[in-house]
Structure formats: C-alpha cells, structure tokens
Amino acid sequence: MAYELWRSNITGTYRKRATFKELQDTFTNYITTRFIYEDIYCCRITDSVSDVKSALKERNFDIAGVRDTNGKLIGCVNNLKLG
C-alpha cells in the first residue's frame, strides 16, 4: 500500500522521491517571500484596542501595521502587548 503514495493515480507513473537535501535546496534557493507572504493587516491609529485585538484574532495574526489619519504607515502593534 505504501507504494501508492508514490504512484500517480492519474497517469500511473511513479513520482520521483526527493531527498531531504533536494527539498531543502529547493526552499533555500527558489522559494522566496514573494510566494508565501500575506499582506499585513493595518489598523488606524484611532481604532480601539478591542477592535484591533478582535481583528488580529480573527485573522490569526500577531502583528498589525498602524496607519495615521492620512493613511501613512507609522508603526506596528503586537497582539501580545495590547493587554
């Protein structure tokens, strides 16, 4: 049964097994933050702490950017430090 993990159900051909070193090299050399990043959530400086905490929890984020009243990014806030 284990052989089924390496055999394509669609084509019937066997897949190449990659070594740990090959996988590590792939991630080190070819995978960049461009492929795995997620846009930072930003709150307004006028938002309440409870609203920011709720938004971070809903998104499962730890950090949010903070924008001033003109929309300029002026810093960040860490969920653990919001109290």
N, C-alpha and C positions, 0 to 999 in steps of 0.2 A: 503493500500500500504506500509506503514512503516514496516509491518511485513516481507516484502520481503527482507529488509536489513539484517535480522537475520536468514533467511532460505536459506540453500544451494540449488542452482539451480541444482546441480549435484546429490546430494544424497537425497534431500528433507527433511533432518533433520534440526532441529533448532540448531543454534550455541549458545554456552554459552555466555552470556553477562558478560563482565568483569567490575568490579568496577574500579574507578579511582585508588584506593589504590592497587588493584591487578596489574594494569598496571604499576604503579609507582614502586612497589616492583620488578616486572619483570625487568624493566630497571635498577633499582638500584643494584639488586643482580646478574643479569645474562648477561646483555649486557655490554660488555667491548669495549675498543677502538679497540681491535683486530677485531671486527666485523664491525666497522664504520669508521676506519681510511682510509685515502687516502695518498699514497706516496707523500712526499714533492717534489715539483719541485725544482731543483737545477740549478743555472746558474754558469758560470765560472767567475772568477774574471776579466777576460779580456773582457767579454761581455759588450756591450754598454747599457746605461741606457734605451734607447728607445727600444732595443730588449727585455730587461728584463720586462719592463712595458707592452709591447705588449703580451709577453708570459703569464704574470700573468693575464692580462685582458682576454685573450683567454680562459684561464682555470678557470676564476672566482676565482682566489686565491688572498690572501692579502700578503702572505709571501713566500719568496723563500729562499732556502739554497744557500750558496755561497761556491764554491769549488776553491781551489788554482790550480796552474798549474799542480800539481801532482795528482789532484782528491780528495784531502783530504778536508773534510767539515770543514770550518774555521769560519763560522758565518751564519748570515741570513740578509735579507733585507726586509723592509716593503714597500709595494707599495705606501702608503700614504707619505712616506718620500723620495721618489725618485724625487719629484719635478714636 
